Amino acid sequence: MLKHKNRLMLLYTAIAILLSLAFHLLNRVFDVLHNWMHHGLTAASYLVLDEEVYGLALNLIFLVPGLFFAAAFVLYRRNQEHPLIALLNTLSLTFSSISLIAGGGGMVELHFSIFMVVAAIAYYEQIKLITVSTAVFALQHVVGLLWLPQLVFGANAYSFGMFSIHALFLVLTSLATIRQIYAKQRVMAAVEAEKQEKDAKLQQLVVNAEQLSNELENSAAAMREQSSQHVQTSQEMLQSFKEVTNGFTKQSDAINDVHRELNEVKSLVRENTEAFDMLYKHTKEAASTAEQSYATLAQLNDQVHNVAEAIEQTSHAAKAFNLATAQIEAAMKLITRISMQTKMLALNAAIEASRAGEHGRGFSVVAKEIQSLADQSRIATEEIQEVLSGITDEAQQMVERLDAGEQGTRQTAELSRSAVEQYETMQQANEAMQHIIDSLYEFTYRLQDKSKHMYDEMLSMAAITEQGVASVEQLLAATEQQQAATANIDQEIDDMAQLARKLKQQFAP
């Protein structure tokens, strides 16, 4: 859009420059305007400019819009929507009007070109461009009022009142144009916003319609595929239902066989329970007898231990007696040795008494008595020693017999203890077996209850199986109806897919 405006404004600018050139030629070269003004107005109302004084300024004023036009044209050739083209065209048009007024001798009529420029610039619909052009025209009039009235107003002096009228109409025209542009921009913005909103809604509607069409088409394809799978599944279900029906029939027959077998198991469980009752009673009796035998064996073990202790004490006493006998024998040997020495002393005393003669006669008698006493002591000691030897032999034999008896008693006590321990182990085993028998007894009764419960459950299962056969037959009939309905759904799906294709073709770009 901007490039079209730039192209048209370049054309307007070129026309404005050509008009400026035409008035420069008509006024400065051919002097046509001077003749027109001379015949139509008084001579004082029109000032002829001196080319020697104002020629250079007029030429510069004429060249300025051409330079702006050239710059705008170059930018347009490079980029048709360059943002500076509008400003350059505005300046070119503004200075073309200034050049036209100056080249035409400042005629009041030529000031109407200002309104032509403002109207042309309004085509851009940019308030800042109107403001720039108005500011340049205002600066032109201020310069003309203060310094160069000949170039702007075509007179040597210009009244402030007329200047104010020019300024007022320029400002009003610019403000009116700006107000129109502003109002138009607001209206266009609202229209554009509404248009964009409607376009967005329309675009969204088209997108939604296209998406809906695609979704319908995809849904139709998916539903067609699912319908095909459903038909295939229905056929498989029909076959499966037939197989299930046959399976239920076989299951019913198998349940009847199991029912008969359960009756036999029930009889066996009842017989097993009676046998366990007898075994339980005999086990209780055996446990009672074993407890009595254990008590008797424990008493016997205590008595064996008592006898072993008594024999051990007797053995200790015999050994002590044997030791005392050995000590007595040693004492007898000492006495024998003393009697021998006493006899030797008596013999020596007799010898000494015989040497003493008469004086030793009494001592000799004593020596004989001592020798006789020594002989008697020796004889008594020998007799005692023989008796002690017999006692020692018998004590040794008794000790040996006691040792053998103690060893046998110990072995008997060990065997008795082993027997008690074995019996305790056996009693523990009996208790464990009793516990196992109790558990089996309880398990048997539970098995009997479970067997009875299983028997009742099998009867219920048989009834449920018969109901299942009937339900499967009903489900088989319903599946056949569903298969027929699925065929109708396939037709509806085809119709929906065709409608989706038509909808997609209508909204396709």
C-alpha positions, 0 to 999 in steps of 0.5 A, spaced: 500 500 500 505 504 501 509 503 495 502 505 491 502 512 495 509 513 494 509 512 486 502 517 486 506 522 490 512 522 486 507 523 480 504 529 484 511 532 486 513 532 479 507 535 476 508 541 482 515 542 480 513 542 472 508 548 475 513 551 478 518 551 472 512 554 468 511 560 472 518 561 473 518 561 465 512 565 464 514 570 469 521 571 469 523 569 461 516 571 457 513 576 462 506 573 461 504 574 468 506 582 468 502 583 462 496 579 465 497 583 472 498 590 468 491 589 464 487 586 470 490 590 476 493 597 478 500 598 477 501 598 484 498 592 486 504 588 482 511 588 483 516 586 478 522 583 481 529 585 479 533 579 476 540 581 478 538 582 485 533 576 486 535 571 480 540 567 484 535 566 490 529 564 485 534 559 482 536 556 489 528 556 491 527 553 484 532 547 485 530 545 492 524 541 490 528 538 485 533 536 489 528 533 494 524 529 488 531 526 486 532 523 493 525 521 493 526 518 486 533 514 488 530 511 494 524 509 491 528 505 485 532 502 491 526 500 496 519 502 494 516 502 501 522 506 504 520 510 510 523 517 508 520 517 501 514 520 504 518 526 508 522 527 501 515 528 497 512 532 502 518 537 502 519 537 495 511 539 494 512 544 500 518 547 496 515 547 489 509 551 492 514 556 495 518 556 488 511 557 484 509 563 489 516 566 488 517 565 481 510 567 479 512 574 483 508 573 489 502 573 487 496 572 492 492 568 487 498 563 487 498 562 495 492 557 493 497 552 491 499 552 499 492 548 500 493 544 494 500 542 497 496 540 504 491 536 500 496 532 496 500 531 502 493 529 506 494 523 501 499 520 506 494 520 512 500 522 516 499 528 521 507 529 522 507 530 514 502 535 515 505 539 521 512 539 517 509 542 511 505 547 515 511 549 519 515 550 513 509 554 510 509 558 516 517 559 516 516 562 509 511 567 511 515 569 517 521 570 513 516 574 508 513 578 513 520 580 516 525 580 511 523 578 504 516 580 502 518 581 495 519 573 494 513 571 498 508 577 497 510 580 491 510 587 494 516 591 498 511 591 504 506 587 507 501 588 512 500 584 519 493 584 518 494 580 511 499 576 514 495 574 520 489 572 515 494 568 511 497 564 517 490 563 520 487 560 514 493 556 513 493 553 520 485 552 520 486 548 513 492 544 516 488 543 523 482 541 519 486 536 515 489 533 521 483 533 524 480 529 518 486 525 518 486 523 525 478 521 525 479 517 518 485 514 522 481 512 528 475 510 523 480 506 519 483 503 525 476 501 528 474 498 521 481 495 520 481 492 527 474 490 526 476 487 519 482 483 522 477 481 528 472 478 523 478 476 518 481 472 524 474 469 526 473 467 519 480 464 518 479 461 525 472 458 522 475 456 516 481 452 520 476 449 525 472 447 519 478 444 516 480 441 522 473 438 523 473 436 516 479 432 517 477 430 524 471 427 521 474 424 516 479 421 521 474 419 525 470 416 520 476 412 518 478 410 525 470 408 526 470 404 519 477 401 522 474 399 529 467 397 525 471 392 521 475 390 527 468 390 531 465 385 526 471 381 526 471 381 533 464 379 533 465 373 528 470 371 533 466 372 539 460 368 536 465 362 534 468 363 541 461 363 544 459 357 541 466 354 543 464 356 550 457 353 550 460 346 548 465 347 553 460 349 558 456 342 556 463 338 557 464 342 564 457 340 566 459 333 564 465 334 568 462 336 574 457 331 574 463 326 574 466 330 580 460 330 584 460 322 583 468 322 585 466 327 591 461 322 594 466 317 594 471 321 597 466 323 602 465 316 604 473 315 604 474 321 609 468 318 613 472 312 614 478 315 615 475 319 620 473 313 624 480 310 623 483 316 626 478 316 632 481 309 634 488 311 633 487 317 637 484 313 643 490 307 643 495 313 642 492 316 649 492 309 652 499 308 650 501 315 652 498 313 659 502 306 660 508 310 657 508 315 663 507 309 668 513 305 665 517 312 666 515 313 673 517 306 675 524 306 671 525 313 674 525 310 681 529 304 679 534 309 676 534 312 683 535 306 687 541 304 682 544 310 684 543 309 691 547 302 691 552 305 687 554 311 692 553 305 698 558 301 694 563 307 692 563 309 700 564 301 702 570 301 697 573 307 700 572 304 707 576 298 705 581 302 701 582 306 708 582 299 712 587 296 707 591 302 708 591 302 716 593 294 715 599 296 711 600 301 717 599 296 722 604 291 718 609 297 718 608 298 725 609 290 726 616 290 722 618 296 727 616 292 733 620 286 730 626 290 729 625 293 736 625 286 739 631 284 735 635 290 737 632 288 744 634 281 744 641 284 741 642 288 747 639 283 752 645 278 749 650 284 750 647 285 757 648 278 758 655 278 755 657 284 760 654 281 766 658 275 765 664 279 765 662 283 771 661 276 774 658 276 781 656 284 780 653 282 774 648 277 776 642 281 777 643 284 771 644 278 767 637 275 770 634 282 767 638 281 761 635 274 760 628 276 762 629 282 757 631 276 751 625 272 753 620 278 753 624 280 746 623 272 743 615 273 746 615 279 742 618 277 736 613 270 736 607 275 738 609 279 732 610 274 727 603 271 729 600 278 729 603 279 722 601 272 719 594 274 722 595 281 718 597 278 712 591 274 712 587 280 713 591 284 708 590 279 703 582 278 704 582 286 705 586 286 698 581 281 695 575 285 698 578 292 695 578 288 688 571 285 689 569 292 691 572 295 685 569 290 680 562 291 683 563 299 683 565 298 676 559 294 674 555 299 679 557 304 675 556 301 668 549 299 671 548 306 673 550 309 666 546 304 663 540 306 667 541 313 665 542 311 658 535 308 659 532 313 662 534 318 657 532 314 651 526 313 654 525 321 655 527 321 648 522 316 646 517 320 650 518 326 647 518 322 640 511 320 643 509 327 645 511 329 638 507 323 635 501 325 639 501 332 637 502 330 630 496 325 631 492 331 634 493 335 628 491 329 623 485 328 627 483 335 627 485 336 620 481 330 618 475 333 621 476 339 617 477 335 611 471 332 612 468 339 613 471 342 607 469 336 603 462 337 605 463 344 603 466 342 597 460 338 595 455 343 596 459 348 592 460 343 586 452 342 587 452 350 586 457 350 581 453 345 577 447 350 577 451 356 575 454 352 569 447 351 567 445 358 568 452 360 564 450 356 558 443 359 558 446 366 559 451 364 553 446 362 548 442 369 550 449 373 549 450 369 542 443 371 540 445 378 542 451 378 538 448 376 532 443 382 533 449 387 534 453 384 528 447 386 524 447 393 527 454 394 526 453 393 519 448 399 519 453 403 523 458 402 517 453 405 512 452 411 517 460 412 517 461 412 510 455 417 509 459 421 515 466 420 511 462 423 504 459 429 508 466 430 511 469 430 504 464 435 501 465 440 507 473 440 506 472 441 499 467 447 501 472 450 505 478 449 501 482 455 499 
